[in-house]
Amino acid sequence: MKLKKLPRFKARNLLVLHPLLHKGGVHQAADVDTARMRERKREQTRLRKTNWLEGTTSL
C-alpha cells in the first residue's frame, strides 16, 4: 500500500500573532468609536457607584 504525500501547509502569517495587533492594542486606541464607547462605559460605572445621598463616589 502506497502512502499519499501530505499537502504542505502555508507558512503562518507571524504578523497576526503580534500582541499589539490584538484587541486592546495599537489599532483599538486609534478607533474613535471604540474609545467613545469605552469612555461612556467608564462614566456609567462611575455614576452607578456614586453615593447620591452623600455626593461622593465609592471606589
C-alpha positions in Angstrom: 0.0 0.0 0.0 1.4 3.4 -1.1 1.2 6.4 1.2 -0.1 9.6 -0.3 2.0 12.7 0.2 0.5 15.0 2.7 -0.3 18.6 1.5 2.1 21.2 2.6 0.7 23.9 4.8 1.2 27.6 4.0 3.6 29.5 6.3 1.7 31.2 9.1 1.5 34.9 9.0 3.6 35.9 12.0 2.2 39.5 12.0 -1.1 38.1 13.1 0.5 36.8 16.3 1.8 40.2 17.2 0.4 41.3 20.6 -0.1 45.0 19.6 -2.4 43.9 16.8 -4.8 42.1 19.1 -7.8 43.6 20.8 -6.8 46.4 23.1 -3.6 47.0 21.1 -2.5 50.0 19.0 -5.3 49.9 16.5 -8.1 49.9 19.1 -6.7 53.0 20.7 -7.0 54.8 17.4 -10.6 53.8 16.8 -12.8 56.7 17.7 -16.0 54.7 18.2 -14.3 52.2 20.5 -12.7 54.9 22.6 -16.1 56.7 22.8 -17.8 53.5 24.0 -15.0 52.8 26.5 -15.4 56.3 27.9 -19.2 56.0 28.2 -18.9 52.7 29.9 -16.4 54.2 32.4 -18.7 57.1 33.1 -21.7 54.8 33.6 -19.8 52.8 36.1 -18.7 55.9 37.9 -22.3 57.2 38.1 -23.5 53.8 39.3 -21.0 53.8 42.1 -21.9 57.4 43.2 -23.5 57.7 46.6 -26.1 60.3 45.7 -27.1 61.0 49.3 -23.5 62.0 50.3 -22.4 63.2 46.9 -19.2 61.0 46.9 -18.0 58.1 44.8 -17.2 54.8 46.5 -14.4 53.1 44.5 
